[in-house]
Amino acid sequence: MYSDKVMDHFSNPRNVGELPDANAIGQVGNPVCGDIMKIYMKIENGIIEKVSFKTFGCGAAIATSSMATELVKGKSVEEALKLTNKAVAEALDGLPPQKLHCSVLAEEGIRACLSDYYSRNGIEPPPELKDVDCTGHCETCARNGTEH
């Protein structure tokens, strides 16, 4: 059912835990399945120097979080913005159809983190981040006084 890569990233996830010096944090969740991903990044000079995650969810959610962090580590913010759920799933040698939503959540987690980075730094986000779901009551909005 799961590829060897999925099993490896589930059993031995990379980049796990909080990042104390993070300057970007994004959290996404899927209320239908209960998966919650929190992504942390330390971005310096437009490069993702460090990235980590904490995920509450199934094995596929953990594996996709792990792979997504591996795929953006060391990349520029602009490169990381191009990460797609399809790329995450392909890097894991595929996911069962009923678990593809986990790769979508991983993409959304990376995008939420990058959106937070732009917000914290008072930078207008690029168009591809304008569609990041926002309830208007997230930590970033509260911190920046922009709750809506």
N, C-alpha and C positions, 0 to 999 in steps of 0.2 A: 504494500500500500504506500509506504513512504520510501523515498530514495535513501541511499546511504548518506548523502550529504545532509538531508533533513535530519536523519537520525544522529549524525555527528554534531550538527549545530544545536540539536536539542540536548544531547547527552553532555556535550562539552561546549556550551555557549561561549562566544567571545565577547569581550567588552562589557561584562556584566557589572552592575552596581552604579551607585551615585557618583557623580563627578563633582567634588567639592569646589573646584575652581571654574565650573561651567559658566559661560556667559551667554548660553542659549539653552532653553529647556522647553520641550514640547510634550504634551500629553494628549493622547487620543484613546478613545474607547469605542467598543461596539456593544451597545446594550442588548442586542439580540443574542450574542454568544457569550458576552461577559468578559471578553478579552480587554485588557487595559495595558497600553504601552506608554512608557515615559522615556524620552530620549534626552540625553545630556550632551552638549558639545562645548568644547573650548576652541574658539575660532580666533586665530591671530593673523592679521594681514590678509584676510579673505580666505585663509586656508583652515580646514578642519584639522586641527592638530591632535585633538583627543575627542573620542566619542564613546558613549556608553549607554546602557539601557537597563531598565527594570521593567519586566513584563509579568503581569498576572494573567495567565491563560493556559491554553492547551499547548502541546508540544510543537505544533506548527506555528503558533504565535511566537513562541520562544525562538524557534529556528529562524523565522523570518526577521525577527528583531536582530538576532545575532548577525545574519547575513547582511542586512541593510547597513548595520554599523560598519561591517567590514568593507562594504562597497563604497562608502563615502569617506572613510578615514584617509587623511592625507590629500583629499581632493579640495578643489576650490569650491566656494559657495555656489558659484555658477554651475559647476559640474554636478554638484550634489542635487541641485534643483532639477536636473534632468533624470534623476533616478525614477524608474517606474516600477509599479508592482510586477509587471511582466519580467523586468530584468531581475528582480529579487527571486521570483519563482524559477526563472531559467537558471540562475546561479545555483539554485538548490536542486537542479535536475528535475524540476517539476513538483507540483503539489496535487493532491487529489482535488477534483472539482469542488467538493464541499469545504475545502480548506483554502481556496483561493482568496477568500476575504481576508485571511491573515496577511497575505502579501500586500493587499490594498491598505490594510491598517499600518503596515510597516512604512509604506510610501507616505501615508498621511502623517505618521509620526515624525519622519524626517522633515517633511514640509512644515509641520507645526513648529518644530524646533527652529528651522530657518526663519520662519515668520517671526518668532520671538526674538531672534537675533536682530532682524531689521528693526523691529519695534523698540527694543532696548537701546538701539543706537540712533534712533530718530531718522532712519533711512526709509525712504519711500520703497515699499516692496515692489519687486518686478511683477508684471502682469500675471505670471503663472502662480503667484502666491495670493492673488486677490480672491481666488475661489476657495481658500482654506476655510473650512467651516469654523464659525465662531459663534458662540452663544451670547457674546457680549459681556460675559461675567467671568472670564478666565483670569488667572493670576496676572498675566501680562497687562490686560486692560485695567485691572484694579491698580497695579503698580504704576501705570502711566496716567491714571486718572481719566481713562477714555472709555469707561464702562458705558454701554449703550443698550 
